[in-house]
Amino acid sequence: MSGEWPLGDESSLMSPSEEEKYEELWERVEGVRHKLTRVLNPAKLTPYLRQCKVIDEQDEDEVLNSSQYPLRISRAGRLLDILRGRGERGLQAFMESLEFYHPEQFTQLTGRQPTQRCSIMLDEEGPEGLTQFLLLEVRKLREQLHCSRVCERRLSQRCRVAEDERGRAERKAQELCQDRIQLERLRQDWESGSRELGLLKERHLEQAVKYSRALEEQRKTTARERELLTEVEQLRKKLQEVEKRVHDGSAPSLTHHACSGVCSGAPAGPEETPPLPVRNRELNSGNQALLDILKQDRQEAAEQRQELSSTIAQLQGELESSESQREKLASQCEQLQLRLRTLQLDWETEQSRSVSYFNQIMELERERDQALRSRDSLQLEFTDCLLDKNHLRKRIAELQSSLEQLQRETERNRERREQSNTCMHCSHLSLFSEDHCFGPCCSVDLSPSPLTLRAQLKSTSRAQICEQSEDSCCSNSEENLLTPECNAEKDINRLSTFPFPPCMNSINRRANIEFDLNSWGSDENEPHAEDSDSCLLSSWSSLPSQLFPPDLINVTPTLPIKPSSSSPRLSLALSSSSKSVSLADGITIIGGNRTGVFVQTVREGSPAQICGLREGSELLELDQVLFGEGRVRLSQCTAEVAHFSLQWWTEPNTLKHTHNPDGYSRLLAELSSPSFTGADSFYVRVNLDLCHHGDPPCLRVYCDDVLHVTDTRYNRKYQWRCVHMDKHTGAPLQAGAVPNYNRYIMHAIHEKYMNTEIL
């Protein structure tokens, strides 16, 4: 929750009548009902209220277990309605329960510190009942602590089991990958083995063909050898017969035998038969040569046969080894096929599981996109409501300007005298500039008359507005237009960082409360004509009810504003800008939430120097911020928040500081370092798309991007220096500057308003 609730001090709660006091307190509770219902937990409050006897068992069951109130906010609202019906006792018991369980909300409602006295319970039950109640509460807290520890242990066990499952799944996935790689290798080996087996089969067939041919040749050679042996036997027998006949000396038979042999061996001719010894020698030599040839052929055939037999034995051994290797490969192939089927089944199950996970992720993304779209639409509707509210306030400002124009006729002489005494420096200061005039003309002590004139003008203007609104014919329509804003006062304003939500009394509140107009500075210059200045000023007049930071207003600070009929409110605003100067006007600060906020320079003779501030002083805490209702820890604030909070420092004793030279020297060392990016450090998530605009252009980011902000007053302006971070790895992507949320919204409102003016 940003800011505090719009409640007064403790003295404002007291009224003449007790009934009026309780009714006023109930109205305050109803005014912040939307915030209380978000904070309160009915399960904590109902035991105490039961002990105080302001609700019974039926009311507790209705609040906690009724199906009509499924949300905790609705149950808290129903509990407030029941207590409202119990009257004064219900309010007192509710406030004491807030003291006991929600002391911060009690302090914000009443302005008192909680005492936790439990007076109603003491009246009803006595000290023993209070002791019993406290014992029951301690027992419940112990049970809750035990349950939370048991849940923590269960969650840790589930987390460990999930981590183990994830580790097993990763190991299984790695094994699957390794098995797949091994399967591919085995498949390649199997294919290469099948190719080698085919080559071996082809070689085996070739060797078989060669072996059959060799056998055929062997049969032919053996047949030829037998023929030659038979011929050799026949010739040997013939030779023996011839030798016998020669030894016997039978010439006629020899001659006859020789003649018959010659006739059978050679054709008949007229040549004469050679002598017998010569013939015998020739036959012996021929037979010996033939025997040598046959013996050599036989040896060659035996050698070829031995070679063929060795080749056949080798081929048979290779065939047997190839058959055994083929059987091994076939068995390995079957095993790999079985493993492949199991891996395919595992892969299918993992794929189905991943598909289901992916579908769930897609559904979550669709729901997230729908939620983001609904949020953007609500933001656009809220922006439209702000524009409508500004138009309505502009109409009220126009009516007030007409009244002020009539009043200005009577005060013209006095204004001329005041303008003649105004210094040239103040004439060039814009209403929204961060610069201040320290001259004697702007001193509160030396010129008290403008304050009196401003109070008179405001009181007269309010009276005339009331009279004219009663007699005007369009008062009904204006009331109808302003009524929704009154009803919406209890809604949460996202753009407001201060306690006052927008309502129809914002103008009256602005008239009653003295704002420091110099603190509403602008760090951008846009030259416009007089009409655009008046439009911007009328738009700005609606902002004090929401109290936007000073960087959201975009008006030219150097152009002097001339009094004319088109801008009567501007002259009145200039005349009413002489508010008491902040004590922080004479100092400059450096640092942020990472290093602490330190004073860098102090102007000589300034109120800050009188308060004890000097160079190197560390600012710790500032009290009575925002009309005395807040406290800011400057040691934990960013540079932007610290700079803006010091604009409300008007009392010397409200600022706590200490002299810290070591921290200041470390900060100066960081500032002198070239790698220094800023004294702030926090992370934000962007909730809308930011386009390039401004001077210099802002960083281009989209919705849900994560930014690491390092400087909230980059270049002494209300813009953030940041680094775009990766949402998944946390690595820095791109550095640049972006406007803060309020400044961006006001820029969008201004653009839309200018577009509507053009149309």
Summary of the structure (lengths in Angstrom):
residues: 759
radius of gyration: 55.9
end to end distance: 38.3
largest distance: 194.1
contacts: 2092
relative contact order: 0.05
helix: 67%
strand: 8%
